[in-house]
């Protein structure tokens, strides 16, 4: 059976002075920043991670209580097979 490891990543709208405001980005704690959704997907994909889902993490109503909604963050969920795990063949 294949064993999986998972990673969740918050992808938010850029607020840093050195990036374009509103660009989707991942801001790592060590100062590294991935700017642009395609860059984020390419970064994790090149390391063997497969995107499972992209869910709204936080949002705000932009016009009145009932929307329309402006999503400010997404939670990306990735998976990849753990080293040494093998498929079950089923």
C-alpha positions as CSV (number, residue, x, y, z in Angstrom):
1,X,0.0,0.0,0.0
2,X,1.2,3.5,-0.8
3,X,1.9,5.7,2.3
4,X,1.4,9.4,1.9
5,X,2.7,12.5,3.6
6,X,0.8,15.7,3.4
7,X,1.6,19.4,3.6
8,X,-0.7,22.4,4.0
9,X,0.3,25.8,2.9
10,X,-1.5,29.2,3.3
11,X,-1.4,31.2,0.0
12,X,-2.3,34.8,0.6
13,X,-2.6,38.1,-1.1
14,X,0.8,39.9,-1.1
15,X,1.2,42.8,1.4
16,X,5.0,43.2,1.3
17,X,6.6,46.3,0.0
18,X,8.9,44.3,-2.3
19,X,6.1,42.4,-4.1
20,X,3.2,43.5,-6.2
21,X,0.2,44.1,-3.9
22,X,-2.5,41.6,-4.5
23,X,-0.3,38.9,-6.0
24,X,-0.9,35.4,-4.5
25,X,2.2,34.3,-2.5
26,X,3.6,32.0,0.2
27,X,5.7,33.8,2.7
28,X,8.1,31.4,4.5
29,X,9.3,32.3,8.0
30,X,13.0,32.6,6.8
31,X,12.2,35.5,4.5
32,X,11.8,33.4,1.3
33,X,8.7,34.4,-0.7
34,X,7.1,32.6,-3.6
35,X,5.1,35.2,-5.6
36,X,2.3,34.1,-8.0
37,X,0.1,31.0,-7.8
38,X,1.8,29.3,-10.7
39,X,5.2,29.8,-9.0
40,X,3.8,28.2,-5.8
41,X,2.4,25.2,-7.7
42,X,5.6,24.8,-9.7
43,X,7.7,25.0,-6.6
44,X,5.9,22.2,-4.8
45,X,5.3,20.1,-7.9
46,X,9.1,20.1,-8.7
47,X,9.6,18.6,-5.2
48,X,7.1,15.8,-5.8
49,X,4.1,17.3,-4.1
50,X,0.7,16.9,-5.8
51,X,-2.0,19.5,-5.2
52,X,-5.0,17.8,-3.7
53,X,-7.3,20.8,-3.0
54,X,-7.3,24.6,-2.8
55,X,-9.8,25.8,-0.2
56,X,-10.7,29.4,0.8
57,X,-9.1,30.1,4.2
58,X,-10.3,33.6,4.9
59,X,-12.6,36.0,3.1
60,X,-14.5,39.2,3.6
61,X,-17.7,40.6,2.1
62,X,-16.8,43.5,-0.2
63,X,-20.3,44.9,-0.6
64,X,-22.7,44.4,2.2
65,X,-23.1,41.6,4.6
66,X,-23.9,38.9,1.9
67,X,-21.2,39.6,-0.6
68,X,-19.8,39.5,-3.2
69,X,-16.9,37.8,-1.4
70,X,-13.2,38.7,-1.6
71,X,-11.0,35.7,-0.7
72,X,-7.8,36.9,0.9
73,X,-6.2,33.5,1.7
74,X,-6.4,29.9,0.4
75,X,-5.2,26.8,2.1
76,X,-3.4,24.5,-0.4
77,X,-3.2,20.8,0.5
78,X,-0.5,18.7,-1.1
79,X,0.4,15.0,-0.9
80,X,3.3,12.8,-2.1
81,X,4.2,9.2,-1.6
82,X,6.6,8.6,1.3
83,X,10.0,7.3,0.3
84,X,10.0,3.5,0.1
85,X,6.3,3.1,-0.1
86,X,5.0,0.9,-2.9
87,X,1.6,0.8,-4.6
88,X,-0.7,-2.1,-3.8
89,X,-1.4,-2.9,-7.5
90,X,-5.1,-2.5,-7.1
